[in-house]
Amino acid sequence: MDFIANLKNAHITGPVISSLIVMGIIIIFAIYIGIRAHFQDPLKKPKGALLLAECGVNFFENMAEGLLGKRFRSFGGYIMCLGIYMFVAFIFGLTGLPSPITYMAVPLSLGLSTFMMIHATAIKYNKFRYFKRYIEPVPLFLPINLISMWAPLLSLTLRIFGNAISGFVIMSLMYAALKDLSGMIFSSLIASEWSQVFIAPLLTWIFHLYFDLWSGFIQTTVFLSLTTIYVGQEIPEDLIGA
């Protein structure tokens, strides 16, 4: 209780706490998989969680290879980290706690991660020629190029946040409406606040399947695909597909 009180006194909001919980879950699972992999017999087929982890690694590495080529297969590790966090954060609202994605700082942080990866890749392969792009075709275009530089960050951030917050608002309105409807129907039978909780669980699970599971999967896939494409645009063409 003292820990929760300290968090509240520090003005740490519910979505931030949820984000820390999500990261904690992922870290614990990663440590568990690492220990299992360390003691796994390489001549035996993996089972259970270890098999799931191996399939996940292969999936993301194949995704990176399909978009960037075999040379950049290891990029799958980066998008795997982003993908796992994003999807778990999207569906975390099913626990009844706030979803981290509905807090603007979280989508912005994810967008910044990709933004920094894009420009780090550009500097790596272009060196000082990287800065030439901002004065092309003529130096007069410098202000416009500096503004357009932020387009990927805004696109990725607002895409995730918009979809997450719209689903959150719709589900909140639905819960409020069903709560009132349940109270109207059952208030004469049960004279307490419990009369308001009967209808919502019967109907809202269908919408949770879309707004949390399906939408979370789609938005995660789109984000990872765009991340890989944006980064791939900064890699010389003779290396892509090599």
Contacts in CASP RR format, 6 or more apart in sequence:
PFRMAT RR
TARGET T0000
AUTHOR 0000-0000-0000
METHOD contacts of the structure
MODEL  1
MDFIANLKNAHITGPVISSLIVMGIIIIFAIYIGIRAHFQDPLKKPKGAL
LLAECGVNFFENMAEGLLGKRFRSFGGYIMCLGIYMFVAFIFGLTGLPSP
ITYMAVPLSLGLSTFMMIHATAIKYNKFRYFKRYIEPVPLFLPINLISMW
APLLSLTLRIFGNAISGFVIMSLMYAALKDLSGMIFSSLIASEWSQVFIA
PLLTWIFHLYFDLWSGFIQTTVFLSLTTIYVGQEIPEDLIGA
7 17 0 8 1.000
13 98 0 8 1.000
13 103 0 8 1.000
14 97 0 8 1.000
14 98 0 8 1.000
14 103 0 8 1.000
15 98 0 8 1.000
15 99 0 8 1.000
15 100 0 8 1.000
15 102 0 8 1.000
15 103 0 8 1.000
15 106 0 8 1.000
16 100 0 8 1.000
16 103 0 8 1.000
16 105 0 8 1.000
17 97 0 8 1.000
17 98 0 8 1.000
18 89 0 8 1.000
18 92 0 8 1.000
18 93 0 8 1.000
18 97 0 8 1.000
18 98 0 8 1.000
18 99 0 8 1.000
18 100 0 8 1.000
19 89 0 8 1.000
19 100 0 8 1.000
19 103 0 8 1.000
19 106 0 8 1.000
21 92 0 8 1.000
21 97 0 8 1.000
22 85 0 8 1.000
22 88 0 8 1.000
22 89 0 8 1.000
22 92 0 8 1.000
22 100 0 8 1.000
23 85 0 8 1.000
25 88 0 8 1.000
26 84 0 8 1.000
26 85 0 8 1.000
26 88 0 8 1.000
29 49 0 8 1.000
32 49 0 8 1.000
33 49 0 8 1.000
33 50 0 8 1.000
33 53 0 8 1.000
36 49 0 8 1.000
36 50 0 8 1.000
37 50 0 8 1.000
37 53 0 8 1.000
40 46 0 8 1.000
40 50 0 8 1.000
45 51 0 8 1.000
46 53 0 8 1.000
46 54 0 8 1.000
56 80 0 8 1.000
57 77 0 8 1.000
57 80 0 8 1.000
60 76 0 8 1.000
60 77 0 8 1.000
60 79 0 8 1.000
60 80 0 8 1.000
60 83 0 8 1.000
61 73 0 8 1.000
61 74 0 8 1.000
61 76 0 8 1.000
61 77 0 8 1.000
63 76 0 8 1.000
63 79 0 8 1.000
63 224 0 8 1.000
63 228 0 8 1.000
64 72 0 8 1.000
64 73 0 8 1.000
64 74 0 8 1.000
64 75 0 8 1.000
64 76 0 8 1.000
64 77 0 8 1.000
64 79 0 8 1.000
64 228 0 8 1.000
65 72 0 8 1.000
65 73 0 8 1.000
67 225 0 8 1.000
67 228 0 8 1.000
67 229 0 8 1.000
67 232 0 8 1.000
68 75 0 8 1.000
68 228 0 8 1.000
68 231 0 8 1.000
68 232 0 8 1.000
68 235 0 8 1.000
68 240 0 8 1.000
68 241 0 8 1.000
69 240 0 8 1.000
69 241 0 8 1.000
69 242 0 8 1.000
70 241 0 8 1.000
70 242 0 8 1.000
71 239 0 8 1.000
71 241 0 8 1.000
71 242 0 8 1.000
72 235 0 8 1.000
72 239 0 8 1.000
75 228 0 8 1.000
75 231 0 8 1.000
78 117 0 8 1.000
79 224 0 8 1.000
79 227 0 8 1.000
79 228 0 8 1.000
82 110 0 8 1.000
82 113 0 8 1.000
82 114 0 8 1.000
82 223 0 8 1.000
82 224 0 8 1.000
82 227 0 8 1.000
83 220 0 8 1.000
83 223 0 8 1.000
83 224 0 8 1.000
85 110 0 8 1.000
86 101 0 8 1.000
86 110 0 8 1.000
86 160 0 8 1.000
86 216 0 8 1.000
86 219 0 8 1.000
86 220 0 8 1.000
86 223 0 8 1.000
87 216 0 8 1.000
87 217 0 8 1.000
87 220 0 8 1.000
89 99 0 8 1.000
89 100 0 8 1.000
89 101 0 8 1.000
89 106 0 8 1.000
90 99 0 8 1.000
90 101 0 8 1.000
90 164 0 8 1.000
90 212 0 8 1.000
90 215 0 8 1.000
90 216 0 8 1.000
90 217 0 8 1.000
90 219 0 8 1.000
90 220 0 8 1.000
91 212 0 8 1.000
91 213 0 8 1.000
91 216 0 8 1.000
92 99 0 8 1.000
92 100 0 8 1.000
93 99 0 8 1.000
93 212 0 8 1.000
94 208 0 8 1.000
94 212 0 8 1.000
99 164 0 8 1.000
99 168 0 8 1.000
99 212 0 8 1.000
100 106 0 8 1.000
101 107 0 8 1.000
101 160 0 8 1.000
101 161 0 8 1.000
101 164 0 8 1.000
102 161 0 8 1.000
102 164 0 8 1.000
102 165 0 8 1.000
102 168 0 8 1.000
104 161 0 8 1.000
107 156 0 8 1.000
107 157 0 8 1.000
107 158 0 8 1.000
107 160 0 8 1.000
107 161 0 8 1.000
107 164 0 8 1.000
108 157 0 8 1.000
108 161 0 8 1.000
110 156 0 8 1.000
110 157 0 8 1.000
110 160 0 8 1.000
110 223 0 8 1.000
111 153 0 8 1.000
111 156 0 8 1.000
111 157 0 8 1.000
111 160 0 8 1.000
112 153 0 8 1.000
114 152 0 8 1.000
114 153 0 8 1.000
114 156 0 8 1.000
114 223 0 8 1.000
114 226 0 8 1.000
114 227 0 8 1.000
114 230 0 8 1.000
114 231 0 8 1.000
115 150 0 8 1.000
115 152 0 8 1.000
115 153 0 8 1.000
115 156 0 8 1.000
117 227 0 8 1.000
117 231 0 8 1.000
118 152 0 8 1.000
118 230 0 8 1.000
118 231 0 8 1.000
118 233 0 8 1.000
118 234 0 8 1.000
119 130 0 8 1.000
119 234 0 8 1.000
121 231 0 8 1.000
121 232 0 8 1.000
121 234 0 8 1.000
121 235 0 8 1.000
122 130 0 8 1.000
122 234 0 8 1.000
123 130 0 8 1.000
125 234 0 8 1.000
125 235 0 8 1.000
125 236 0 8 1.000
125 239 0 8 1.000
126 234 0 8 1.000
133 145 0 8 1.000
134 141 0 8 1.000
134 142 0 8 1.000
134 145 0 8 1.000
134 146 0 8 1.000
134 149 0 8 1.000
135 141 0 8 1.000
135 142 0 8 1.000
135 145 0 8 1.000
136 145 0 8 1.000
152 226 0 8 1.000
152 230 0 8 1.000
155 226 0 8 1.000
156 223 0 8 1.000
156 226 0 8 1.000
156 227 0 8 1.000
159 219 0 8 1.000
159 222 0 8 1.000
159 223 0 8 1.000
160 219 0 8 1.000
160 223 0 8 1.000
163 215 0 8 1.000
163 216 0 8 1.000
163 219 0 8 1.000
164 219 0 8 1.000
167 211 0 8 1.000
167 215 0 8 1.000
168 211 0 8 1.000
170 207 0 8 1.000
170 211 0 8 1.000
171 204 0 8 1.000
171 207 0 8 1.000
171 208 0 8 1.000
171 211 0 8 1.000
174 200 0 8 1.000
174 203 0 8 1.000
174 204 0 8 1.000
174 207 0 8 1.000
175 200 0 8 1.000
175 204 0 8 1.000
178 199 0 8 1.000
178 200 0 8 1.000
178 203 0 8 1.000
178 204 0 8 1.000
179 196 0 8 1.000
179 197 0 8 1.000
179 200 0 8 1.000
180 196 0 8 1.000
181 199 0 8 1.000
182 195 0 8 1.000
182 196 0 8 1.000
182 197 0 8 1.000
182 198 0 8 1.000
182 199 0 8 1.000
182 200 0 8 1.000
183 195 0 8 1.000
183 196 0 8 1.000
185 195 0 8 1.000
185 198 0 8 1.000
185 199 0 8 1.000
186 195 0 8 1.000
186 196 0 8 1.000
186 198 0 8 1.000
187 195 0 8 1.000
189 195 0 8 1.000
232 240 0 8 1.000
END
